Amino acid sequence: ERGIILQPYDFWAAGPKVQEQEKLSEEIIKCINDNNYYKKERNTIRDIFYYHKDDKSSIRVWDSIDRLLSNL
C-alpha cells in the first residue's frame, strides 16, 4: 500500500470524504450552499501551507520575473 505522504489523511485533506456518487452530490450541494462548511479546517491547512493570503500573487510573480530580467 502506497498511502499518502502526509498523515493523518483526514487532517490534511480538509473536507468530507465520500465513497458513493450520491454522497458526493450531497456534499457538493452543502459546499455550494454554506461558505462556512469545513471553513475552520480549510483555514488551518491554508495557514500551514501559504505565507501570503492576499490577492497580490500575480504582482509578486511579475516582480520576481522583472528582477531576474534586470540582472541579465
mmCIF file as Biopython writes it, N, C-alpha, C and O atoms, coordinates in Angstrom:
data_model
#
loop_
_atom_site.group_PDB
_atom_site.id
_atom_site.type_symbol
_atom_site.label_atom_id
_atom_site.label_alt_id
_atom_site.label_comp_id
_atom_site.label_asym_id
_atom_site.label_entity_id
_atom_site.label_seq_id
_atom_site.pdbx_PDB_ins_code
_atom_site.Cartn_x
_atom_site.Cartn_y
_atom_site.Cartn_z
_atom_site.occupancy
_atom_site.B_iso_or_equiv
_atom_site.auth_seq_id
_atom_site.auth_asym_id
_atom_site.pdbx_PDB_model_num
ATOM 1   N N  . GLU A ? 1  ? 0.854   -1.178 0.000   1.0 0.0 1  A 1 
ATOM 2   C CA . GLU A ? 1  ? 0.000   0.000  0.000   1.0 0.0 1  A 1 
ATOM 3   C C  . GLU A ? 1  ? 0.892   1.230  0.000   1.0 0.0 1  A 1 
ATOM 4   O O  . GLU A ? 1  ? 1.775   1.360  0.848   1.0 0.0 1  A 1 
ATOM 5   N N  . ARG A ? 2  ? 0.669   2.127  -0.939  1.0 0.0 2  A 1 
ATOM 6   C CA . ARG A ? 2  ? 1.499   3.328  -1.042  1.0 0.0 2  A 1 
ATOM 7   C C  . ARG A ? 2  ? 1.088   4.392  -0.044  1.0 0.0 2  A 1 
ATOM 8   O O  . ARG A ? 2  ? 1.947   5.009  0.587   1.0 0.0 2  A 1 
ATOM 9   N N  . GLY A ? 3  ? -0.191  4.618  0.110   1.0 0.0 3  A 1 
ATOM 10  C CA . GLY A ? 3  ? -0.658  5.626  1.049   1.0 0.0 3  A 1 
ATOM 11  C C  . GLY A ? 3  ? -0.328  7.037  0.604   1.0 0.0 3  A 1 
ATOM 12  O O  . GLY A ? 3  ? 0.133   7.263  -0.515  1.0 0.0 3  A 1 
ATOM 13  N N  . ILE A ? 4  ? -0.568  7.960  1.479   1.0 0.0 4  A 1 
ATOM 14  C CA . ILE A ? 4  ? -0.282  9.364  1.222   1.0 0.0 4  A 1 
ATOM 15  C C  . ILE A ? 4  ? 0.854   9.796  2.141   1.0 0.0 4  A 1 
ATOM 16  O O  . ILE A ? 4  ? 0.967   9.313  3.267   1.0 0.0 4  A 1 
ATOM 17  N N  . ILE A ? 5  ? 1.675   10.687 1.665   1.0 0.0 5  A 1 
ATOM 18  C CA . ILE A ? 5  ? 2.837   11.111 2.441   1.0 0.0 5  A 1 
ATOM 19  C C  . ILE A ? 5  ? 2.419   11.846 3.713   1.0 0.0 5  A 1 
ATOM 20  O O  . ILE A ? 5  ? 2.991   11.619 4.780   1.0 0.0 5  A 1 
ATOM 21  N N  . LEU A ? 6  ? 1.441   12.710 3.603   1.0 0.0 6  A 1 
ATOM 22  C CA . LEU A ? 6  ? 1.009   13.490 4.758   1.0 0.0 6  A 1 
ATOM 23  C C  . LEU A ? 6  ? -0.023  12.697 5.557   1.0 0.0 6  A 1 
ATOM 24  O O  . LEU A ? 6  ? -1.110  12.387 5.071   1.0 0.0 6  A 1 
ATOM 25  N N  . GLN A ? 7  ? 0.341   12.386 6.769   1.0 0.0 7  A 1 
ATOM 26  C CA . GLN A ? 7  ? -0.548  11.628 7.634   1.0 0.0 7  A 1 
ATOM 27  C C  . GLN A ? 7  ? -0.875  12.469 8.859   1.0 0.0 7  A 1 
ATOM 28  O O  . GLN A ? 7  ? 0.002   13.213 9.297   1.0 0.0 7  A 1 
ATOM 29  N N  . PRO A ? 8  ? -2.031  12.412 9.430   1.0 0.0 8  A 1 
ATOM 30  C CA . PRO A ? 8  ? -3.175  11.609 9.034   1.0 0.0 8  A 1 
ATOM 31  C C  . PRO A ? 8  ? -3.922  12.257 7.861   1.0 0.0 8  A 1 
ATOM 32  O O  . PRO A ? 8  ? -4.060  13.478 7.795   1.0 0.0 8  A 1 
ATOM 33  N N  . TYR A ? 9  ? -4.383  11.439 6.971   1.0 0.0 9  A 1 
ATOM 34  C CA . TYR A ? 9  ? -5.042  11.903 5.749   1.0 0.0 9  A 1 
ATOM 35  C C  . TYR A ? 9  ? -6.225  12.817 6.060   1.0 0.0 9  A 1 
ATOM 36  O O  . TYR A ? 9  ? -6.386  13.855 5.418   1.0 0.0 9  A 1 
ATOM 37  N N  . ASP A ? 10 ? -7.045  12.451 7.023   1.0 0.0 10 A 1 
ATOM 38  C CA . ASP A ? 10 ? -8.246  13.245 7.321   1.0 0.0 10 A 1 
ATOM 39  C C  . ASP A ? 10 ? -7.915  14.670 7.740   1.0 0.0 10 A 1 
ATOM 40  O O  . ASP A ? 10 ? -8.703  15.583 7.491   1.0 0.0 10 A 1 
ATOM 41  N N  . PHE A ? 11 ? -6.762  14.877 8.371   1.0 0.0 11 A 1 
ATOM 42  C CA . PHE A ? 11 ? -6.361  16.238 8.734   1.0 0.0 11 A 1 
ATOM 43  C C  . PHE A ? 11 ? -5.930  17.022 7.500   1.0 0.0 11 A 1 
ATOM 44  O O  . PHE A ? 11 ? -6.365  18.157 7.305   1.0 0.0 11 A 1 
ATOM 45  N N  . TRP A ? 12 ? -5.084  16.431 6.669   1.0 0.0 12 A 1 
ATOM 46  C CA . TRP A ? 12 ? -4.505  17.142 5.532   1.0 0.0 12 A 1 
ATOM 47  C C  . TRP A ? 12 ? -5.478  17.309 4.379   1.0 0.0 12 A 1 
ATOM 48  O O  . TRP A ? 12 ? -5.313  18.227 3.575   1.0 0.0 12 A 1 
ATOM 49  N N  . ALA A ? 13 ? -6.461  16.475 4.274   1.0 0.0 13 A 1 
ATOM 50  C CA . ALA A ? 13 ? -7.476  16.590 3.225   1.0 0.0 13 A 1 
ATOM 51  C C  . ALA A ? 13 ? -8.745  17.131 3.874   1.0 0.0 13 A 1 
ATOM 52  O O  . ALA A ? 13 ? -9.690  16.393 4.151   1.0 0.0 13 A 1 
ATOM 53  N N  . ALA A ? 14 ? -8.737  18.439 4.106   1.0 0.0 14 A 1 
ATOM 54  C CA . ALA A ? 14 ? -9.856  19.070 4.824   1.0 0.0 14 A 1 
ATOM 55  C C  . ALA A ? 14 ? -11.127 18.980 4.005   1.0 0.0 14 A 1 
ATOM 56  O O  . ALA A ? 14 ? -11.166 19.405 2.850   1.0 0.0 14 A 1 
ATOM 57  N N  . GLY A ? 15 ? -12.148 18.433 4.599   1.0 0.0 15 A 1 
ATOM 58  C CA . GLY A ? 15 ? -13.436 18.321 3.930   1.0 0.0 15 A 1 
ATOM 59  C C  . GLY A ? 15 ? -13.999 16.930 4.059   1.0 0.0 15 A 1 
ATOM 60  O O  . GLY A ? 15 ? -13.354 16.035 4.605   1.0 0.0 15 A 1 
ATOM 61  N N  . PRO A ? 16 ? -15.201 16.749 3.558   1.0 0.0 16 A 1 
ATOM 62  C CA . PRO A ? 16 ? -15.855 15.445 3.686   1.0 0.0 16 A 1 
ATOM 63  C C  . PRO A ? 16 ? -15.181 14.394 2.797   1.0 0.0 16 A 1 
ATOM 64  O O  . PRO A ? 16 ? -14.640 14.712 1.738   1.0 0.0 16 A 1 
ATOM 65  N N  . LYS A ? 17 ? -15.223 13.154 3.243   1.0 0.0 17 A 1 
ATOM 66  C CA . LYS A ? 17 ? -14.712 12.017 2.470   1.0 0.0 17 A 1 
ATOM 67  C C  . LYS A ? 17 ? -15.916 11.152 2.112   1.0 0.0 17 A 1 
ATOM 68  O O  . LYS A ? 17 ? -16.642 10.700 2.998   1.0 0.0 17 A 1 
ATOM 69  N N  . VAL A ? 18 ? -16.127 10.924 0.852   1.0 0.0 18 A 1 
ATOM 70  C CA . VAL A ? 18 ? -17.297 10.162 0.413   1.0 0.0 18 A 1 
ATOM 71  C C  . VAL A ? 18 ? -16.862 8.948  -0.399  1.0 0.0 18 A 1 
ATOM 72  O O  . VAL A ? 18 ? -15.775 8.920  -0.975  1.0 0.0 18 A 1 
ATOM 73  N N  . GLN A ? 19 ? -17.730 7.955  -0.430  1.0 0.0 19 A 1 
ATOM 74  C CA . GLN A ? 19 ? -17.456 6.719  -1.155  1.0 0.0 19 A 1 
ATOM 75  C C  . GLN A ? 19 ? -18.489 6.434  -2.242  1.0 0.0 19 A 1 
ATOM 76  O O  . GLN A ? 19 ? -18.275 5.563  -3.086  1.0 0.0 19 A 1 
ATOM 77  N N  . GLU A ? 20 ? -19.599 7.153  -2.229  1.0 0.0 20 A 1 
ATOM 78  C CA . GLU A ? 20 ? -20.656 6.912  -3.214  1.0 0.0 20 A 1 
ATOM 79  C C  . GLU A ? 20 ? -21.005 8.208  -3.947  1.0 0.0 20 A 1 
ATOM 80  O O  . GLU A ? 20 ? -20.864 9.302  -3.400  1.0 0.0 20 A 1 
ATOM 81  N N  . GLN A ? 21 ? -21.453 8.070  -5.167  1.0 0.0 21 A 1 
ATOM 82  C CA . GLN A ? 21 ? -21.824 9.201  -6.010  1.0 0.0 21 A 1 
ATOM 83  C C  . GLN A ? 21 ? -22.909 10.058 -5.363  1.0 0.0 21 A 1 
ATOM 84  O O  . GLN A ? 21 ? -22.851 11.286 -5.420  1.0 0.0 21 A 1 
ATOM 85  N N  . GLU A ? 22 ? -23.898 9.411  -4.748  1.0 0.0 22 A 1 
ATOM 86  C CA . GLU A ? 22 ? -24.989 10.156 -4.121  1.0 0.0 22 A 1 
ATOM 87  C C  . GLU A ? 22 ? -24.472 11.046 -2.993  1.0 0.0 22 A 1 
ATOM 88  O O  . GLU A ? 22 ? -24.882 12.200 -2.872  1.0 0.0 22 A 1 
ATOM 89  N N  . LYS A ? 23 ? -23.570 10.511 -2.168  1.0 0.0 23 A 1 
ATOM 90  C CA . LYS A ? 23 ? -22.995 11.312 -1.080  1.0 0.0 23 A 1 
ATOM 91  C C  . LYS A ? 23 ? -22.138 12.450 -1.636  1.0 0.0 23 A 1 
ATOM 92  O O  . LYS A ? 23 ? -22.112 13.541 -1.067  1.0 0.0 23 A 1 
ATOM 93  N N  . LEU A ? 24 ? -21.443 12.202 -2.738  1.0 0.0 24 A 1 
ATOM 94  C CA . LEU A ? 24 ? -20.654 13.258 -3.370  1.0 0.0 24 A 1 
ATOM 95  C C  . LEU A ? 24 ? -21.554 14.415 -3.777  1.0 0.0 24 A 1 
ATOM 96  O O  . LEU A ? 24 ? -21.241 15.576 -3.516  1.0 0.0 24 A 1 
ATOM 97  N N  . SER A ? 25 ? -22.661 14.096 -4.412  1.0 0.0 25 A 1 
ATOM 98  C CA . SER A ? 25 ? -23.620 15.130 -4.815  1.0 0.0 25 A 1 
ATOM 99  C C  . SER A ? 25 ? -24.126 15.910 -3.606  1.0 0.0 25 A 1 
ATOM 100 O O  . SER A ? 25 ? -24.225 17.136 -3.650  1.0 0.0 25 A 1 
ATOM 101 N N  . GLU A ? 26 ? -24.444 15.202 -2.532  1.0 0.0 26 A 1 
ATOM 102 C CA . GLU A ? 26 ? -24.926 15.868 -1.312  1.0 0.0 26 A 1 
ATOM 103 C C  . GLU A ? 26 ? -23.864 16.813 -0.745  1.0 0.0 26 A 1 
ATOM 104 O O  . GLU A ? 26 ? -24.178 17.934 -0.344  1.0 0.0 26 A 1 
ATOM 105 N N  . GLU A ? 27 ? -22.622 16.364 -0.714  1.0 0.0 27 A 1 
ATOM 106 C CA . GLU A ? 27 ? -21.550 17.194 -0.153  1.0 0.0 27 A 1 
ATOM 107 C C  . GLU A ? 27 ? -21.263 18.411 -1.033  1.0 0.0 27 A 1 
ATOM 108 O O  . GLU A ? 27 ? -20.985 19.494 -0.517  1.0 0.0 27 A 1 
ATOM 109 N N  . ILE A ? 28 ? -21.328 18.246 -2.334  1.0 0.0 28 A 1 
ATOM 110 C CA . ILE A ? 28 ? -21.138 19.389 -3.235  1.0 0.0 28 A 1 
ATOM 111 C C  . ILE A ? 28 ? -22.216 20.432 -2.996  1.0 0.0 28 A 1 
ATOM 112 O O  . ILE A ? 28 ? -21.925 21.627 -2.953  1.0 0.0 28 A 1 
ATOM 113 N N  . ILE A ? 29 ? -23.447 19.995 -2.842  1.0 0.0 29 A 1 
ATOM 114 C CA . ILE A ? 29 ? -24.562 20.918 -2.586  1.0 0.0 29 A 1 
ATOM 115 C C  . ILE A ? 29 ? -24.355 21.634 -1.243  1.0 0.0 29 A 1 
ATOM 116 O O  . ILE A ? 29 ? -24.605 22.834 -1.136  1.0 0.0 29 A 1 
ATOM 117 N N  . LYS A ? 30 ? -23.901 20.901 -0.223  1.0 0.0 30 A 1 
ATOM 118 C CA . LYS A ? 30 ? -23.630 21.534 1.072   1.0 0.0 30 A 1 
ATOM 119 C C  . LYS A ? 30 ? -22.554 22.612 0.929   1.0 0.0 30 A 1 
ATOM 120 O O  . LYS A ? 30 ? -22.678 23.697 1.498   1.0 0.0 30 A 1 
ATOM 121 N N  . CYS A ? 31 ? -21.512 22.317 0.177   1.0 0.0 31 A 1 
ATOM 122 C CA . CYS A ? 31 ? -20.428 23.291 -0.022  1.0 0.0 31 A 1 
ATOM 123 C C  . CYS A ? 31 ? -20.911 24.532 -0.764  1.0 0.0 31 A 1 
ATOM 124 O O  . CYS A ? 31 ? -20.520 25.653 -0.439  1.0 0.0 31 A 1 
ATOM 125 N N  . ILE A ? 32 ? -21.752 24.325 -1.748  1.0 0.0 32 A 1 
ATOM 126 C CA . ILE A ? 32 ? -22.283 25.449 -2.521  1.0 0.0 32 A 1 
ATOM 127 C C  . ILE A ? 32 ? -23.175 26.324 -1.656  1.0 0.0 32 A 1 
ATOM 128 O O  . ILE A ? 32 ? -23.137 27.550 -1.765  1.0 0.0 32 A 1 
ATOM 129 N N  . ASN A ? 33 ? -23.976 25.706 -0.800  1.0 0.0 33 A 1 
ATOM 130 C CA . ASN A ? 33 ? -24.955 26.443 -0.003  1.0 0.0 33 A 1 
ATOM 131 C C  . ASN A ? 33 ? -24.406 27.033 1.287   1.0 0.0 33 A 1 
ATOM 132 O O  . ASN A ? 33 ? -25.050 27.892 1.889   1.0 0.0 33 A 1 
ATOM 133 N N  . ASP A ? 34 ? -23.232 26.591 1.725   1.0 0.0 34 A 1 
ATOM 134 C CA . ASP A ? 34 ? -22.690 27.061 3.004   1.0 0.0 34 A 1 
ATOM 135 C C  . ASP A ? 34 ? -21.210 27.378 2.854   1.0 0.0 34 A 1 
ATOM 136 O O  . ASP A ? 34 ? -20.376 26.473 2.824   1.0 0.0 34 A 1 
ATOM 137 N N  . ASN A ? 35 ? -20.884 28.663 2.761   1.0 0.0 35 A 1 
ATOM 138 C CA . ASN A ? 35 ? -19.486 29.078 2.607   1.0 0.0 35 A 1 
ATOM 139 C C  . ASN A ? 35 ? -18.631 28.725 3.816   1.0 0.0 35 A 1 
ATOM 140 O O  . ASN A ? 35 ? -17.405 28.685 3.713   1.0 0.0 35 A 1 
ATOM 141 N N  . ASN A ? 36 ? -19.251 28.471 4.946   1.0 0.0 36 A 1 
ATOM 142 C CA . ASN A ? 36 ? -18.514 28.152 6.166   1.0 0.0 36 A 1 
ATOM 143 C C  . ASN A ? 36 ? -18.331 26.648 6.385   1.0 0.0 36 A 1 
ATOM 144 O O  . ASN A ? 36 ? -17.744 26.232 7.384   1.0 0.0 36 A 1 
ATOM 145 N N  . TYR A ? 37 ? -18.830 25.838 5.454   1.0 0.0 37 A 1 
ATOM 146 C CA . TYR A ? 37 ? -18.735 24.387 5.568   1.0 0.0 37 A 1 
ATOM 147 C C  . TYR A ? 37 ? -17.258 23.976 5.532   1.0 0.0 37 A 1 
ATOM 148 O O  . TYR A ? 37 ? -16.578 24.189 4.528   1.0 0.0 37 A 1 
ATOM 149 N N  . TYR A ? 38 ? -16.774 23.399 6.607   1.0 0.0 38 A 1 
ATOM 150 C CA . TYR A ? 38 ? -15.372 22.988 6.780   1.0 0.0 38 A 1 
ATOM 151 C C  . TYR A ? 38 ? -14.407 24.177 6.702   1.0 0.0 38 A 1 
ATOM 152 O O  . TYR A ? 38 ? -13.222 23.991 6.424   1.0 0.0 38 A 1 
ATOM 153 N N  . LYS A ? 39 ? -14.898 25.376 6.941   1.0 0.0 39 A 1 
ATOM 154 C CA . LYS A ? 39 ? -14.047 26.560 6.831   1.0 0.0 39 A 1 
ATOM 155 C C  . LYS A ? 39 ? -12.882 26.522 7.820   1.0 0.0 39 A 1 
ATOM 156 O O  . LYS A ? 39 ? -11.749 26.831 7.452   1.0 0.0 39 A 1 
ATOM 157 N N  . LYS A ? 40 ? -13.150 26.150 9.054   1.0 0.0 40 A 1 
ATOM 158 C CA . LYS A ? 40 ? -12.089 26.107 10.065  1.0 0.0 40 A 1 
ATOM 159 C C  . LYS A ? 40 ? -10.974 25.159 9.621   1.0 0.0 40 A 1 
ATOM 160 O O  . LYS A ? 40 ? -9.794  25.492 9.732   1.0 0.0 40 A 1 
ATOM 161 N N  . GLU A ? 41 ? -11.345 23.987 9.122   1.0 0.0 41 A 1 
ATOM 162 C CA . GLU A ? 41 ? -10.355 23.006 8.685   1.0 0.0 41 A 1 
ATOM 163 C C  . GLU A ? 41 ? -9.585  23.510 7.461   1.0 0.0 41 A 1 
ATOM 164 O O  . GLU A ? 41 ? -8.368  23.342 7.385   1.0 0.0 41 A 1 
ATOM 165 N N  . ARG A ? 42 ? -10.281 24.120 6.512   1.0 0.0 42 A 1 
ATOM 166 C CA . ARG A ? 42 ? -9.621  24.654 5.314   1.0 0.0 42 A 1 
ATOM 167 C C  . ARG A ? 42 ? -8.651  25.774 5.676   1.0 0.0 42 A 1 
ATOM 168 O O  . ARG A ? 42 ? -7.554  25.851 5.123   1.0 0.0 42 A 1 
ATOM 169 N N  . ASN A ? 43 ? -9.054  26.639 6.602   1.0 0.0 43 A 1 
ATOM 170 C CA . ASN A ? 43 ? -8.178  27.733 7.027   1.0 0.0 43 A 1 
ATOM 171 C C  . ASN A ? 43 ? -6.943  27.208 7.762   1.0 0.0 43 A 1 
ATOM 172 O O  . ASN A ? 43 ? -5.854  27.762 7.619   1.0 0.0 43 A 1 
ATOM 173 N N  . THR A ? 44 ? -7.108  26.158 8.535   1.0 0.0 44 A 1 
ATOM 174 C CA . THR A ? 44 ? -5.961  25.561 9.230   1.0 0.0 44 A 1 
ATOM 175 C C  . THR A ? 44 ? -4.928  25.087 8.216   1.0 0.0 44 A 1 
ATOM 176 O O  . THR A ? 44 ? -3.741  25.377 8.363   1.0 0.0 44 A 1 
ATOM 177 N N  . ILE A ? 45 ? -5.362  24.365 7.192   1.0 0.0 45 A 1 
ATOM 178 C CA . ILE A ? 45 ? -4.445  23.871 6.159   1.0 0.0 45 A 1 
ATOM 179 C C  . ILE A ? 45 ? -3.849  25.032 5.370   1.0 0.0 45 A 1 
ATOM 180 O O  . ILE A ? 45 ? -2.653  25.038 5.078   1.0 0.0 45 A 1 
ATOM 181 N N  . ARG A ? 46 ? -4.672  26.008 5.026   1.0 0.0 46 A 1 
ATOM 182 C CA . ARG A ? 46 ? -4.183  27.191 4.308   1.0 0.0 46 A 1 
ATOM 183 C C  . ARG A ? 46 ? -3.066  27.874 5.085   1.0 0.0 46 A 1 
ATOM 184 O O  . ARG A ? 46 ? -2.040  28.241 4.512   1.0 0.0 46 A 1 
ATOM 185 N N  . ASP A ? 47 ? -3.266  28.042 6.385   1.0 0.0 47 A 1 
ATOM 186 C CA . ASP A ? 47 ? -2.285  28.741 7.198   1.0 0.0 47 A 1 
ATOM 187 C C  . ASP A ? 47 ? -0.970  27.960 7.321   1.0 0.0 47 A 1 
ATOM 188 O O  . ASP A ? 47 ? 0.086   28.561 7.516   1.0 0.0 47 A 1 
ATOM 189 N N  . ILE A ? 48 ? -1.025  26.659 7.212   1.0 0.0 48 A 1 
ATOM 190 C CA . ILE A ? 48 ? 0.189   25.841 7.249   1.0 0.0 48 A 1 
ATOM 191 C C  . ILE A ? 48 ? 0.965   25.979 5.939   1.0 0.0 48 A 1 
ATOM 192 O O  . ILE A ? 48 ? 2.189   26.112 5.961   1.0 0.0 48 A 1 
ATOM 193 N N  . PHE A ? 49 ? 0.276   25.949 4.811   1.0 0.0 49 A 1 
ATOM 194 C CA . PHE A ? 49 ? 0.933   25.893 3.512   1.0 0.0 49 A 1 
ATOM 195 C C  . PHE A ? 49 ? 1.263   27.252 2.901   1.0 0.0 49 A 1 
ATOM 196 O O  . PHE A ? 49 ? 2.237   27.362 2.156   1.0 0.0 49 A 1 
ATOM 197 N N  . TYR A ? 50 ? 0.491   28.272 3.191   1.0 0.0 50 A 1 
ATOM 198 C CA . TYR A ? 50 ? 0.644   29.541 2.481   1.0 0.0 50 A 1 
ATOM 199 C C  . TYR A ? 50 ? 1.077   30.661 3.419   1.0 0.0 50 A 1 
ATOM 200 O O  . TYR A ? 50 ? 0.467   30.893 4.463   1.0 0.0 50 A 1 
ATOM 201 N N  . TYR A ? 51 ? 2.139   31.345 3.023   1.0 0.0 51 A 1 
ATOM 202 C CA . TYR A ? 51 ? 2.604   32.502 3.757   1.0 0.0 51 A 1 
ATOM 203 C C  . TYR A ? 51 ? 1.741   33.716 3.425   1.0 0.0 51 A 1 
ATOM 204 O O  . TYR A ? 51 ? 1.275   34.422 4.320   1.0 0.0 51 A 1 
ATOM 205 N N  . HIS A ? 52 ? 1.532   33.952 2.130   1.0 0.0 52 A 1 
ATOM 206 C CA . HIS A ? 52 ? 0.716   35.082 1.673   1.0 0.0 52 A 1 
ATOM 207 C C  . HIS A ? 52 ? -0.737  34.647 1.549   1.0 0.0 52 A 1 
ATOM 208 O O  . HIS A ? 52 ? -1.041  33.584 1.009   1.0 0.0 52 A 1 
ATOM 209 N N  . LYS A ? 53 ? -1.620  35.485 2.057   1.0 0.0 53 A 1 
ATOM 210 C CA . LYS A ? 53 ? -3.051  35.184 1.992   1.0 0.0 53 A 1 
ATOM 211 C C  . LYS A ? 53 ? -3.800  36.387 1.424   1.0 0.0 53 A 1 
ATOM 212 O O  . LYS A ? 53 ? -4.840  36.794 1.942   1.0 0.0 53 A 1 
ATOM 213 N N  . ASP A ? 54 ? -3.246  36.947 0.342   1.0 0.0 54 A 1 
ATOM 214 C CA . ASP A ? 54 ? -3.845  38.135 -0.254  1.0 0.0 54 A 1 
ATOM 215 C C  . ASP A ? 54 ? -4.072  37.901 -1.753  1.0 0.0 54 A 1 
ATOM 216 O O  . ASP A ? 54 ? -3.947  36.782 -2.249  1.0 0.0 54 A 1 
ATOM 217 N N  . ASP A ? 55 ? -4.402  38.966 -2.444  1.0 0.0 55 A 1 
ATOM 218 C CA . ASP A ? 55 ? -4.687  38.870 -3.876  1.0 0.0 55 A 1 
ATOM 219 C C  . ASP A ? 55 ? -3.548  39.445 -4.712  1.0 0.0 55 A 1 
ATOM 220 O O  . ASP A ? 55 ? -3.782  39.954 -5.808  1.0 0.0 55 A 1 
ATOM 221 N N  . LYS A ? 56 ? -2.335  39.371 -4.213  1.0 0.0 56 A 1 
ATOM 222 C CA . LYS A ? 56 ? -1.213  40.016 -4.890  1.0 0.0 56 A 1 
ATOM 223 C C  . LYS A ? 56 ? -0.201  39.013 -5.455  1.0 0.0 56 A 1 
ATOM 224 O O  . LYS A ? 56 ? 0.946   39.379 -5.711  1.0 0.0 56 A 1 
ATOM 225 N N  . SER A ? 57 ? -0.603  37.774 -5.650  1.0 0.0 57 A 1 
ATOM 226 C CA . SER A ? 57 ? 0.340   36.756 -6.125  1.0 0.0 57 A 1 
ATOM 227 C C  . SER A ? 57 ? 0.868   37.079 -7.520  1.0 0.0 57 A 1 
ATOM 228 O O  . SER A ? 57 ? 2.052   36.872 -7.787  1.0 0.0 57 A 1 
ATOM 229 N N  . SER A ? 58 ? 0.027   37.575 -8.406  1.0 0.0 58 A 1 
ATOM 230 C CA . SER A ? 58 ? 0.483   37.916 -9.765  1.0 0.0 58 A 1 
ATOM 231 C C  . SER A ? 58 ? 1.526   39.028 -9.731  1.0 0.0 58 A 1 
ATOM 232 O O  . SER A ? 58 ? 2.498   38.994 -10.486 1.0 0.0 58 A 1 
ATOM 233 N N  . ILE A ? 59 ? 1.330   40.000 -8.868  1.0 0.0 59 A 1 
ATOM 234 C CA . ILE A ? 59 ? 2.296   41.097 -8.733  1.0 0.0 59 A 1 
ATOM 235 C C  . ILE A ? 59 ? 3.631   40.558 -8.218  1.0 0.0 59 A 1 
ATOM 236 O O  . ILE A ? 59 ? 4.693   40.941 -8.709  1.0 0.0 59 A 1 
ATOM 237 N N  . ARG A ? 60 ? 3.571   39.668 -7.226  1.0 0.0 60 A 1 
ATOM 238 C CA . ARG A ? 60 ? 4.810   39.085 -6.700  1.0 0.0 60 A 1 
ATOM 239 C C  . ARG A ? 60 ? 5.537   38.276 -7.769  1.0 0.0 60 A 1 
ATOM 240 O O  . ARG A ? 60 ? 6.762   38.347 -7.868  1.0 0.0 60 A 1 
ATOM 241 N N  . VAL A ? 61 ? 4.808   37.517 -8.561  1.0 0.0 61 A 1 
ATOM 242 C CA . VAL A ? 61 ? 5.436   36.735 -9.636  1.0 0.0 61 A 1 
ATOM 243 C C  . VAL A ? 61 ? 6.073   37.676 -10.644 1.0 0.0 61 A 1 
ATOM 244 O O  . VAL A ? 61 ? 7.220   37.472 -11.043 1.0 0.0 61 A 1 
ATOM 245 N N  . TRP A ? 62 ? 5.340   38.711 -11.064 1.0 0.0 62 A 1 
ATOM 246 C CA . TRP A ? 62 ? 5.901   39.647 -12.038 1.0 0.0 62 A 1 
ATOM 247 C C  . TRP A ? 62 ? 7.147   40.354 -11.481 1.0 0.0 62 A 1 
ATOM 248 O O  . TRP A ? 62 ? 8.138   40.511 -12.194 1.0 0.0 62 A 1 
ATOM 249 N N  . ASP A ? 63 ? 7.101   40.771 -10.235 1.0 0.0 63 A 1 
ATOM 250 C CA . ASP A ? 63 ? 8.267   41.424 -9.630  1.0 0.0 63 A 1 
ATOM 251 C C  . ASP A ? 63 ? 9.481   40.494 -9.643  1.0 0.0 63 A 1 
ATOM 252 O O  . ASP A ? 63 ? 10.598  40.943 -9.898  1.0 0.0 63 A 1 
ATOM 253 N N  . SER A ? 64 ? 9.277   39.229 -9.376  1.0 0.0 64 A 1 
ATOM 254 C CA . SER A ? 64 ? 10.376  38.249 -9.414  1.0 0.0 64 A 1 
ATOM 255 C C  . SER A ? 64 ? 10.935  38.121 -10.820 1.0 0.0 64 A 1 
ATOM 256 O O  . SER A ? 64 ? 12.151  38.110 -11.009 1.0 0.0 64 A 1 
ATOM 257 N N  . ILE A ? 65 ? 10.058  38.024 -11.802 1.0 0.0 65 A 1 
ATOM 258 C CA . ILE A ? 65 ? 10.498  37.932 -13.201 1.0 0.0 65 A 1 
ATOM 259 C C  . ILE A ? 65 ? 11.255  39.193 -13.605 1.0 0.0 65 A 1 
ATOM 260 O O  . ILE A ? 65 ? 12.304  39.125 -14.244 1.0 0.0 65 A 1 
ATOM 261 N N  . ASP A ? 66 ? 10.708  40.340 -13.223 1.0 0.0 66 A 1 
ATOM 262 C CA . ASP A ? 66 ? 11.326  41.620 -13.555 1.0 0.0 66 A 1 
ATOM 263 C C  . ASP A ? 66 ? 12.732  41.732 -12.962 1.0 0.0 66 A 1 
ATOM 264 O O  . ASP A ? 66 ? 13.658  42.198 -13.626 1.0 0.0 66 A 1 
ATOM 265 N N  . ARG A ? 67 ? 12.882  41.299 -11.705 1.0 0.0 67 A 1 
ATOM 266 C CA . ARG A ? 67 ? 14.209  41.325 -11.075 1.0 0.0 67 A 1 
ATOM 267 C C  . ARG A ? 67 ? 15.181  40.406 -11.802 1.0 0.0 67 A 1 
ATOM 268 O O  . ARG A ? 67 ? 16.338  40.768 -12.016 1.0 0.0 67 A 1 
ATOM 269 N N  . LEU A ? 68 ? 14.722  39.229 -12.178 1.0 0.0 68 A 1 
ATOM 270 C CA . LEU A ? 68 ? 15.581  38.300 -12.905 1.0 0.0 68 A 1 
ATOM 271 C C  . LEU A ? 68 ? 16.011  38.875 -14.253 1.0 0.0 68 A 1 
ATOM 272 O O  . LEU A ? 68 ? 17.174  38.763 -14.641 1.0 0.0 68 A 1 
ATOM 273 N N  . LEU A ? 69 ? 15.071  39.487 -14.958 1.0 0.0 69 A 1 
ATOM 274 C CA . LEU A ? 69 ? 15.382  40.069 -16.266 1.0 0.0 69 A 1 
ATOM 275 C C  . LEU A ? 69 ? 16.314  41.264 -16.130 1.0 0.0 69 A 1 
ATOM 276 O O  . LEU A ? 69 ? 17.151  41.500 -17.002 1.0 0.0 69 A 1 
ATOM 277 N N  . SER A ? 70 ? 16.181  42.007 -15.065 1.0 0.0 70 A 1 
ATOM 278 C CA . SER A ? 70 ? 17.042  43.173 -14.842 1.0 0.0 70 A 1 
ATOM 279 C C  . SER A ? 70 ? 18.487  42.781 -14.587 1.0 0.0 70 A 1 
ATOM 280 O O  . SER A ? 70 ? 19.396  43.578 -14.817 1.0 0.0 70 A 1 
ATOM 281 N N  . ASN A ? 71 ? 18.702  41.580 -14.119 1.0 0.0 71 A 1 
ATOM 282 C CA . ASN A ? 71 ? 20.046  41.106 -13.809 1.0 0.0 71 A 1 
ATOM 283 C C  . ASN A ? 71 ? 20.745  40.471 -15.015 1.0 0.0 71 A 1 
ATOM 284 O O  . ASN A ? 71 ? 21.892  40.040 -14.897 1.0 0.0 71 A 1 
ATOM 285 N N  . LEU A ? 72 ? 20.091  40.407 -16.147 1.0 0.0 72 A 1 
ATOM 286 C CA . LEU A ? 72 ? 20.705  39.809 -17.328 1.0 0.0 72 A 1 
ATOM 287 C C  . LEU A ? 72 ? 21.716  40.711 -17.986 1.0 0.0 72 A 1 
ATOM 288 O O  . LEU A ? 72 ? 22.314  40.336 -18.994 1.0 0.0 72 A 1 
#
